[in-house]
């Protein structure tokens, strides 16, 4: 217990230094069990979740990390409503226009667009959405890493999403790297109508994203950073965007 308490104190101190945020209203808990470190609790946004996980990994002495952090849903959304909204957004997205969209409802698969025979066709794919207690799981296959990452971001954009588990496979397989992350984030920012993608520059080095440029409001600056944190398989986000009235 003392070891997990020590790690928690180190992580929270580093988190407050890095993010300038305090989580007094969002208690975080850590515990060691069978060689793994479990981190649990609720956080206000995806950026806080990803930062806490990365800092915990740094202080966990190589222990396996079990992620039970959830983003607070305010207001709460039922699983059925959340699943419906995510499926609708995926179906409406231009980049997923060739994908078969499915929902897993009480263990039963419901095809919402297309047919399963189409899933293996060239240029197509299939995304299956399952939601349990606000946690969204994406399974199936897509054609690129950018599509895989965009699927996660699309789920995060829907209000009420508490976590995203992306199990989508790539067909054909594709090697990941800084260029792929940059390409995915360009796609995400261009898709998000809340930011002006043309005014934001992106640099990715060793999977770490640096944002620069200028925007009109603090809200737009924060949204661009949140979009970056929504991407899977990144090692951090540095926000150097300037706000100019």
DOLUMLUM-406344 format. One line per field, with one value per residue (C-alpha): residue number from 1; residue in three letters; x, z, y. Coordinates in steps of 0.1 Angstrom, whole numbers. Example, Ala and Ser with C-alpha at 12.3 -4.5 7.8 and 13.67 -1.06 7.14 Angstrom:
! DOLUMLUM-406344
num: (1, 2)
residuo: (ala, ser)
u: (123, 137)
w: (78, 71)
v: (-45, -11)
END
This chain:
! DOLUMLUM-406344
num: (1, 2, 3, 4, 5, 6, 7, 8, 9, 10, 11, 12, 13, 14, 15, 16, 17, 18, 19, 20, 21, 22, 23, 24, 25, 26, 27, 28, 29, 30, 31, 32, 33, 34, 35, 36, 37, 38, 39, 40, 41, 42, 43, 44, 45, 46, 47, 48, 49, 50, 51, 52, 53, 54, 55, 56, 57, 58, 59, 60, 61, 62, 63, 64, 65, 66, 67, 68, 69, 70, 71, 72, 73, 74, 75, 76, 77, 78, 79, 80, 81, 82, 83, 84, 85, 86, 87, 88, 89, 90, 91, 92, 93, 94, 95, 96, 97, 98, 99, 100, 101, 102, 103, 104, 105, 106, 107, 108, 109, 110, 111, 112, 113, 114, 115, 116, 117, 118, 119, 120, 121, 122, 123, 124, 125, 126, 127, 128, 129, 130, 131, 132, 133, 134, 135, 136, 137, 138, 139, 140, 141, 142, 143, 144, 145, 146, 147, 148, 149, 150, 151, 152, 153, 154, 155, 156, 157, 158, 159, 160, 161, 162, 163, 164, 165, 166, 167, 168, 169, 170, 171, 172, 173, 174, 175, 176, 177, 178, 179, 180, 181, 182, 183, 184, 185, 186, 187, 188, 189, 190, 191, 192, 193, 194, 195, 196, 197, 198, 199, 200, 201, 202, 203, 204, 205, 206, 207, 208, 209, 210, 211, 212, 213, 214, 215, 216, 217, 218, 219, 220, 221, 222, 223, 224, 225, 226, 227, 228, 229, 230, 231, 232, 233, 234, 235, 236, 237, 238, 239, 240, 241, 242, 243, 244, 245)
residuo: (unk, unk, unk, unk, unk, unk, unk, unk, unk, unk, unk, unk, unk, unk, unk, unk, unk, unk, unk, unk, unk, unk, unk, unk, unk, unk, unk, unk, unk, unk, unk, unk, unk, unk, unk, unk, unk, unk, unk, unk, unk, unk, unk, unk, unk, unk, unk, unk, unk, unk, unk, unk, unk, unk, unk, unk, unk, unk, unk, unk, unk, unk, unk, unk, unk, unk, unk, unk, unk, unk, unk, unk, unk, unk, unk, unk, unk, unk, unk, unk, unk, unk, unk, unk, unk, unk, unk, unk, unk, unk, unk, unk, unk, unk, unk, unk, unk, unk, unk, unk, unk, unk, unk, unk, unk, unk, unk, unk, unk, unk, unk, unk, unk, unk, unk, unk, unk, unk, unk, unk, unk, unk, unk, unk, unk, unk, unk, unk, unk, unk, unk, unk, unk, unk, unk, unk, unk, unk, unk, unk, unk, unk, unk, unk, unk, unk, unk, unk, unk, unk, unk, unk, unk, unk, unk, unk, unk, unk, unk, unk, unk, unk, unk, unk, unk, unk, unk, unk, unk, unk, unk, unk, unk, unk, unk, unk, unk, unk, unk, unk, unk, unk, unk, unk, unk, unk, unk, unk, unk, unk, unk, unk, unk, unk, unk, unk, unk, unk, unk, unk, unk, unk, unk, unk, unk, unk, unk, unk, unk, unk, unk, unk, unk, unk, unk, unk, unk, unk, unk, unk, unk, unk, unk, unk, unk, unk, unk, unk, unk, unk, unk, unk, unk, unk, unk, unk, unk, unk, unk, unk, unk, unk, unk, unk, unk)
u: (0, 28, 44, 12, 7, 42, 37, 4, 20, 48, 24, 0, 28, 42, 7, 1, 35, 29, -7, -12, -44, -55, -79, -93, -128, -116, -100, -75, -66, -36, -30, -4, -18, 0, 28, 5, -3, -40, -49, -85, -108, -125, -109, -124, -111, -91, -59, -59, -64, -36, -12, -19, -14, 20, 32, 21, 40, 72, 69, 57, 92, 83, 52, 23, -3, -40, -60, -93, -94, -127, -136, -165, -197, -216, -244, -245, -256, -271, -252, -279, -280, -242, -239, -265, -248, -214, -227, -245, -213, -193, -219, -219, -182, -168, -137, -158, -183, -172, -172, -199, -212, -225, -236, -234, -266, -271, -247, -264, -248, -269, -257, -267, -252, -240, -237, -211, -203, -190, -166, -138, -141, -112, -115, -141, -140, -162, -165, -185, -194, -200, -208, -208, -210, -199, -168, -168, -151, -144, -137, -135, -111, -101, -77, -52, -37, -53, -88, -81, -71, -100, -124, -112, -115, -150, -161, -144, -162, -196, -208, -210, -180, -160, -133, -124, -109, -98, -93, -97, -73, -55, -60, -34, -9, 9, 39, 33, 55, 57, 45, 14, 5, 9, -13, -39, -40, -42, -72, -88, -83, -97, -127, -134, -154, -145, -110, -94, -69, -52, -40, -24, 10, 19, 52, 57, 89, 92, 54, 53, 31, 39, 11, 19, 2, -26, -63, -90, -100, -87, -115, -102, -67, -79, -100, -70, -50, -79, -81, -44, -47, -76, -52, -41, -4, 11, 37, 25, 12, 29, 6, 23, -6, -11, -44, -49, -81)
w: (0, 8, -26, -44, -22, -30, -67, -65, -47, -73, -102, -89, -81, -117, -131, -114, -125, -161, -166, -139, -130, -96, -94, -59, -72, -91, -67, -82, -67, -73, -61, -68, -74, -89, -103, -119, -110, -114, -117, -112, -108, -128, -147, -164, -199, -223, -219, -181, -186, -211, -190, -158, -176, -191, -158, -139, -164, -158, -120, -120, -121, -152, -137, -160, -160, -157, -169, -151, -155, -168, -182, -163, -184, -177, -182, -181, -212, -214, -233, -259, -267, -267, -291, -314, -316, -323, -350, -366, -366, -381, -408, -416, -417, -453, -444, -434, -463, -475, -441, -429, -396, -369, -333, -307, -287, -258, -275, -308, -339, -358, -392, -395, -429, -457, -455, -440, -475, -483, -454, -472, -504, -516, -501, -476, -440, -410, -376, -348, -318, -283, -253, -217, -188, -211, -223, -261, -278, -315, -333, -370, -396, -415, -443, -426, -393, -400, -402, -371, -351, -366, -354, -318, -320, -335, -304, -280, -297, -288, -254, -227, -238, -208, -225, -259, -264, -301, -313, -350, -372, -402, -435, -451, -422, -419, -400, -376, -372, -368, -403, -398, -365, -383, -412, -388, -367, -399, -408, -374, -372, -407, -396, -364, -373, -339, -350, -380, -391, -416, -388, -368, -375, -364, -356, -344, -331, -315, -313, -293, -309, -308, -318, -329, -349, -337, -330, -321, -286, -257, -263, -298, -284, -258, -284, -307, -278, -268, -304, -303, -270, -285, -309, -301, -296, -289, -263, -254, -266, -263, -270, -282, -300, -294, -290, -309, -307)
v: (0, 24, 18, 27, 57, 69, 64, 83, 113, 114, 112, 138, 162, 158, 161, 195, 208, 198, 206, 234, 215, 201, 171, 177, 170, 139, 114, 91, 57, 33, -2, -30, -64, -95, -73, -48, -12, -3, 34, 42, 72, 99, 128, 158, 152, 130, 152, 146, 109, 105, 126, 107, 74, 85, 99, 67, 46, 67, 62, 25, 9, -11, -26, -35, -7, -14, 15, 21, 59, 72, 106, 122, 123, 156, 151, 113, 95, 60, 33, 29, 66, 69, 39, 54, 88, 72, 50, 80, 101, 73, 68, 105, 109, 112, 92, 62, 64, 29, 13, -11, 3, -22, -21, -48, -47, -71, -95, -93, -78, -52, -40, -4, 4, -19, -57, -79, -92, -57, -57, -75, -55, -34, 1, -10, -21, -27, -9, -25, -3, -17, 4, -7, 18, 46, 27, 24, -6, -5, -37, -47, -35, -3, 5, 28, 40, 74, 58, 38, 69, 90, 63, 68, 105, 103, 83, 107, 137, 123, 136, 110, 89, 78, 58, 43, 9, 7, -29, -21, -41, -27, -45, -43, -39, -6, 5, 34, 65, 102, 109, 87, 106, 139, 128, 116, 148, 169, 148, 152, 190, 194, 173, 193, 224, 239, 247, 263, 237, 260, 282, 254, 237, 202, 188, 152, 138, 104, 102, 135, 162, 199, 223, 259, 287, 310, 308, 333, 320, 300, 275, 268, 264, 239, 220, 215, 201, 178, 166, 157, 138, 118, 101, 66, 56, 90, 100, 135, 169, 203, 232, 263, 277, 315, 332, 364, 384)
END
